[in-house]
Amino acid sequence: MQATLYTWTTCPFCVRAKHVLESHNVEYTEHAMDGKNAELNEIKSQYNHYSVPIVLIDDKFIGGCDELEALARQGALSS
């Protein structure tokens, strides 16, 4: 399982999302979007998700921090 995150470095929900992944030993690639507003707006539009973090697991969009935490509660992040 591999996750991709689009984040802001100071966003508390982004920090929480990274903690969830780390606590479940899920490897992830983080794309810090600080100062990259045009690029972030394109990504937000692409996934129809207008806040950060934007979380993908195995290249599939799952949502943000709340959706990631729900997957963790369901046991979907355990290997």
N, C-alpha and C positions, 0 to 999 in steps of 0.2 A: 504494500500500500504506500502510495506517495501522494503527498498533498502539496498544493501550491496556494500561497497566500498573497494577496495584494493588500498592503497595509499602510498605515501611517505609523511612524515610530512611537508617537506619544499617545496613540489611541488606546484607551483602557480595554476596549473590546478586542482589539488586535492582540494585545498582550495576553488576554485571557485565552484567545483562540490558540496562540502558540503554546501556552501552558497545557491546554487540553491535549494537543497533539504530542507534546513532549511527555506528558504523564502516561500516554498510551503507546509510547515508543514508535510513533508514526513519523517517518522522515518527511521533511517539508523543505520547499524552496520558498523563500520570502522575497517578495518584490516590494521594497519600501518605496512608496510613491510620493514621499515628501517633495514638494517643489516640481512635481510632474503632473500638473493639473490637466493639461490637454490629454496626455496619455491615459491618466486615470479616468477621465470622463469618457473616453472611448471604451475602456474596459467596463465601466459601469453600464454604459449603453449596450454593449455586446451581451452582457449577462442580465440586463434589465434589473439590476440591483444597485441602488443608489447610495449605499453607505459602505464603509469598510469595517471589518475585513471582507474581502471577497474570497471565498474558500472553494477550492476545487480538490476533489479526491480522485486520483487516477484519471485526471483530465475531465472529470464530470463536475459541473457546477452543483454545489450543494446549498449555497446560501452564505450566511454570515455566522457570527459567533453563536447565536441562539440555535441555529440548525445544527451546527457542529456539536454543541453541548447535548442536544437531543440525541444525535447519533451515538455519542459516548454513553449516555444513559441507557440506550437500547442495546449496548454491547457491540455495536457495529464497527468500532474502532479497535476492538481486541483481535489479536491475530491467533 
